[in-house]
Amino acid sequence: MKLFPDTDSRNLFMKKGLPVVLAVVWAPVVWLALSGFIAPLLRPVTSSDLLSQVVVIPLTFIATRLLLRLFVRLSRSFSGTTS
């Protein structure tokens, strides 16, 4: 069973869809890492796990977006494409 009928659709998915899949898969990992590092520092200040997560969750989205942009830029430099 072929998932993609031709190489053009496969290449389009790899260029557009794979970064989205990567962001969705790595977001929980980034959240756990940020929760482990930042939440213990915020708990004495906020005295609430909920308030510390209000800070950690937006930072997770920002960090995931920055990492995704870095990976896309690195993949372009390895493949030699400029667009």
Secondary structure, 3 states (H helix, E strand, C coil): CCCCCCHHHHHHHHHHHHHHHHHHHHHHHHHHHHHHHHHHHHHHHHCCHHHHHHHHHHHHHHHHHHHHHHHHHHHHHHHCCCC
